[in-house]
Amino acid sequence: MKPVYQITWVVSLCLLTLPANSQDLSVHQWKNRILLVLTEDTLAPDYTQQMDSVLSDPEGLEERKLIIYKVIPSGYQKGITNSKWVHSRELYKKFHQSGNTLEVYLIGLDGSVKQRSQTPVPLTQIFSWIDSMPMRMQELRKS
């Protein structure tokens, strides 16, 4: 293979993998609910209050198939453990509303936004929202 073709092939391959760096929430559709917590500052009191609340009941999160995404302007972290931050601005760009320092989004199994708040939401309220959803009520009847 000629060097020019090799370089073109390598560059093309690299460009094809770029979208993989941004998180596509549709991979969770019909499998998990999502709670997005957006902030510009992970040390802000509203954000720490929200995260303390969310982390208070890991069993409840699992029971409700709820995955947490911590989202900042430069990336996101998935899950309740201190997993690696993924550098991608896509989630923040897609969900951030100008002027808000904290945003909390609850996304249902169908992939649509079910609730949104600009202030910390107690986990009991989040669970109440989920437990009143038709699909969750159906899950509860089956168990």
N, C-alpha and C positions, 0 to 999 in steps of 0.2 A: 504494500500500500504506500502511496506517495506521502511524504511528510505533510503536504498541504491538506490532503484528505484526512489524515490522522488527526491533525489539529482541529479541522472542522468537525469531525466526528466527536472528539472529546469536548469541545465547546458546546456542541448541540446537546450532548448528554448532560452536561452541567446545567444548561438552561432548562432542560426538562425537569430536573430535580428541584429547582428553586421553589415552585409552589408547595412542595412537600414541607418546607420550613414554616409555612403558615398553617394554623390549625383550622381545619374544616369541621365545624361542630356537627355536620350531618352524619358523621361516623357514629354518633350516639343515638341517632333517631331510632325510635321504637325500642331502644335498649336501656337508655338512661335519661334521667332528668338532669338538668345542668343549672348550677348556680354560678353566675358570673359576678365577681366582686371587682369592680374597677376603681382604681385610685391613681393619683399622680404621686402620692407619697405613702409608702408602706409604714411610716412612723406616725402618720396622722391619727389623732385620737378616734375619729369615726371609723377608720379602717381597722384599727386594732380592736376596737369594741366589736365590730362586725365579725372579725375573724375569731375572737375569743368565743363569741356566741356559737359560731358555726362549728368550731372544733370541740364544743362541749358534749356532743353526743354522736360519736362515730358510728355506733350501732344503728341509730335512727337514720343517719344518712344512708347507710348500706341498705337498710330495710326499704327505704323509699327510692332506691336506685338513683341517688343524688350524687353527682360528681361536681366538685368545686373547682373553679378556675379563678385563680388570682391573676388579675390583669393590670399591668402598668403600661405606660406609653411605649416602652421599648420591648415588651415581651409578656409572657404569661407562665404561670406555674400550675400544673394540673394535680389535683388531689389534695388531701389534707396533710400529707407528710411534706417535709422540706425537700421535694424533688428538685431536679435541675430546672432553672429558668430557661425557657425557649425564647430566643430572640426573634420576635416577629411583631410588627406593628398592626397587623391586620385586625385582630380582635378589638383592640383599643379603638382603632379608626372606625370600625363598623358600629360599635355600641356607645362610644363616648359622646355625651351631649355637652357642648361647650359651656364652661362655667361651673360644672359640677365637680366637687372634690371627691365624692363617693357616689357610686352607682351600683345597685344590686339588681340583677335580672334573674328571674326564675324562668327557665325554658322547659317546656313540657316534653313528653315523649314524642309528640308529633313535630317537634322542632320549632314551635312558635313561642313567642314571649308571652308568658302567662301573667307575670307580675313584674313591676318595676318600682324601685324606690331610690330616693336620693339621700336617705338617712338610714342609719343602721336598723336592721330588722331582726328582732329576736328569733332564735331558731324555732321556738314554739309557734310563732306566727308563720314562718316558712312551712313548717310541718302542717299547720292548719290549712294553708293554701293548698298544699299537695294532697292532703287527706280528703279535701272537698272536691277534688277533680274526679270526673267520671271514671277514668281509667284506673285511678288508685282505688276508688270504691269497688271497682270490679276485682282488682287484685286482692283486696281485703275479703271479699265474699268467697273467693276461690280458696283462700288459706284457712 
